[in-house]
Every structure is written in structure tokens, then in C-alpha cells.
Amino acid sequence: MIRVLLILSCARRSRRIRRQLAEEGDIEARCQAPETWSDIVTALEDFAPSVVVLDRGVLNAEGVSVAGDIARGERPPAVVLLADAYDPEDVLPAAKAGVRGYVVDAAGGVSWAAVVRAVAAGGGWLAPAAAGKLLGEFRARAWHRLPERTRIPLTERELSVLRLVAQGCSNLEVAAELGLSQSTIKTHVSRMLARLDLRSRTQLAALARDLGLV
């Protein structure tokens, strides 16, 4: 049995989600509308949930902070943060706090049974916009981890050549696409290899993928 504690400030939303979960034979849900942190602690101790669905605005909009406190407990449940609307400033702090799910549910339509089962099994659940934010942060961090040589600026023309090379185009095909001579393309490729201290077109293509150019 998956025990789910709904810590939500909106009673109507609590009832709606609880009704949806009540249709599942393997899920038991309980609602809590806390006024203080002590109310949350008491509910956690009494019910011992495996999943907590936490309102972003609980305790005067301290949802992310509260989520972190819950996730750092001795035997923490999986925490899902529920927001009325996507806030790009929420996602990274929530992830760092240990939140397993970030759901935007302003007007219903979320399959809460699927969310609960996913996080209870050790997985996660992200609203599409939140997933995009995290992936963007990952790409940015990956860029900063690249060796210094991969961050040498390239000209717009060289970037155009690099993209096509990474797509598997031959020098002849790149020349045709860009309206240049084949010898010019060879020169661009040779210069990029020398400037970036690379040895082959394969390494150039790998670089382009690391840079997110293809």
C-alpha cells in the first residue's frame, strides 16, 4: 500500500486529488491543511507516508523550503511539489532540496496515480516546462566542464561548416550547401582542426554535439 499525504492549502483541490487516488486499490491518501510546521511533523509521524504532495504555497509560500525539510528527514518520503503555475525559479532549488516531482496542476488533468507510483518506486515526475529548465541547466554546466580548447570562439562561417560536418556531410556537400568552393571548405576544416587541437572530422562532429550545435 502506498500512503500519500496531501499537504495542500486548498481544500477543494485536496478533495479532488484524494478522490482520484481513492479509485486505486494500492493507494491510501490522507489530507492535511497545516497552519504550522508542527502540524506537518505530526501528520508525518502519525501517517508515515511514502509520498508527500506538497503545495507550493503552503505556510506562506515556503513550499520549497518545507519540501527540503521533509526530504532531509530520517526516513523521508518522496516529495512532490505542486504549483498552480510554472515558476522557472522553483525548479533548481526544488531539485536541490530533494524533491522527486514537480507538478503544475491549475485546473486538473494530472494523473495523480501515475505521479504517485513513479516517485514511490524511486523515479521522478516533472512538468514539461520544468524538465526543459533542468535540461538547459545540465547543458550549461556541461559547457563549463568542457576543456578550455573547446571554448575557443569560432566564426559564424566556421560554425556553419561545423554543423554540416557533424551531420555527416562531405566537403563537397558542405560546399554545395553553403555556396562555397570545395577547397574553401577544406581550408575551414583544416583550420578548425588545428585551432581546436583535433585530429579528425569524427572529433569535430563529437565537439559539435558537446556544444549543442546538432
Backbone hydrogen bonds, N-H to C=O, Kabsch-Sander energy under -0.5 kcal/mol:
donor,donor_aa,acceptor,acceptor_aa,energy
2,I,26,D,-3.1
3,R,1,M,-0.7
4,V,2,I,-0.5
4,V,28,E,-3.1
5,L,51,V,-2.6
6,L,4,V,-0.6
6,L,30,R,-3.3
7,I,5,L,-0.8
7,I,53,V,-2.9
8,L,6,L,-1.0
8,L,32,Q,-1.1
11,A,9,S,-0.7
14,S,10,C,-2.2
15,R,11,A,-2.4
16,R,12,R,-2.2
17,I,13,R,-2.7
18,R,14,S,-2.6
19,R,15,R,-2.6
20,Q,16,R,-1.9
21,L,17,I,-2.4
22,A,18,R,-2.2
23,E,19,R,-0.7
23,E,20,Q,-0.8
24,E,21,L,-1.9
27,I,24,E,-1.2
28,E,2,I,-2.7
30,R,4,V,-2.5
32,Q,6,L,-2.8
40,I,36,T,-1.1
41,V,37,W,-2.3
42,T,38,S,-2.5
43,A,39,D,-2.1
44,L,40,I,-2.5
45,E,41,V,-2.3
46,D,42,T,-2.6
47,F,43,A,-2.3
48,A,44,L,-2.1
50,S,3,R,-1.9
51,V,3,R,-2.0
52,V,78,A,-2.9
53,V,5,L,-2.5
54,L,52,V,-0.7
54,L,80,V,-3.2
55,D,7,I,-2.6
56,R,82,L,-3.1
58,V,55,D,-1.7
61,A,57,G,-1.7
62,E,58,V,-2.2
63,G,56,R,-1.6
66,V,62,E,-2.8
67,A,63,G,-2.8
68,G,64,V,-1.9
69,D,65,S,-1.9
70,I,66,V,-2.4
71,A,67,A,-2.7
72,R,68,G,-1.3
73,G,70,I,-1.6
78,A,50,S,-2.5
80,V,52,V,-3.2
81,L,101,G,-3.0
82,L,54,L,-3.2
83,A,81,L,-0.5
83,A,103,V,-2.8
90,D,87,D,-2.3
91,V,87,D,-0.7
92,L,88,P,-0.5
94,A,90,D,-2.6
95,A,91,V,-2.5
96,K,92,L,-2.6
97,A,93,P,-1.7
98,G,94,A,-0.6
98,G,95,A,-1.1
99,V,94,A,-2.3
100,R,79,V,-2.5
101,G,79,V,-1.6
102,Y,125,W,-2.6
103,V,81,L,-2.9
105,D,83,A,-2.2
105,D,103,V,-0.6
107,A,108,G,-0.5
112,W,110,V,-1.4
115,V,111,S,-1.9
116,V,112,W,-2.8
117,R,113,A,-2.5
118,A,114,A,-2.1
119,V,115,V,-2.2
120,A,116,V,-2.4
121,A,117,R,-1.5
122,G,119,V,-1.5
123,G,118,A,-2.4
125,W,100,R,-1.8
127,A,102,Y,-1.8
130,A,127,A,-0.5
131,A,127,A,-2.4
132,G,128,P,-2.1
133,K,129,A,-1.7
134,L,130,A,-2.3
135,L,131,A,-2.5
136,G,132,G,-2.2
137,E,133,K,-2.1
138,F,134,L,-2.4
139,R,135,L,-2.5
140,A,136,G,-2.2
141,R,137,E,-2.4
142,A,138,F,-2.6
143,W,139,R,-2.1
144,H,140,A,-1.7
145,R,141,R,-1.4
146,L,142,A,-0.6
146,L,143,W,-1.0
150,T,147,P,-1.6
151,R,148,E,-1.7
152,I,149,R,-1.0
159,L,155,T,-2.5
160,S,156,E,-2.1
161,V,157,R,-2.3
162,L,158,E,-2.8
163,R,159,L,-2.5
164,L,160,S,-1.7
165,V,161,V,-2.5
166,A,162,L,-2.5
167,Q,163,R,-1.1
168,G,165,V,-1.8
169,C,164,L,-2.2
174,V,170,S,-2.7
175,A,171,N,-2.6
176,A,172,L,-2.1
177,E,173,E,-2.2
178,L,174,V,-2.3
179,G,175,A,-1.2
180,L,175,A,-2.1
185,I,181,S,-1.8
186,K,182,Q,-2.2
187,T,183,S,-1.9
188,H,184,T,-2.3
189,V,185,I,-2.7
190,S,186,K,-2.6
191,R,187,T,-2.5
192,M,188,H,-2.4
193,L,189,V,-2.5
194,A,190,S,-2.3
195,R,191,R,-2.9
196,L,192,M,-2.4
197,D,194,A,-0.7
198,L,193,L,-2.6
204,L,200,S,-1.6
205,A,201,R,-2.6
206,A,202,T,-2.2
207,L,203,Q,-2.2
208,A,204,L,-2.3
209,R,205,A,-1.8
210,D,206,A,-2.2
211,L,207,L,-2.1
212,G,209,R,-1.1
213,L,208,A,-2.7
214,V,208,A,-0.6
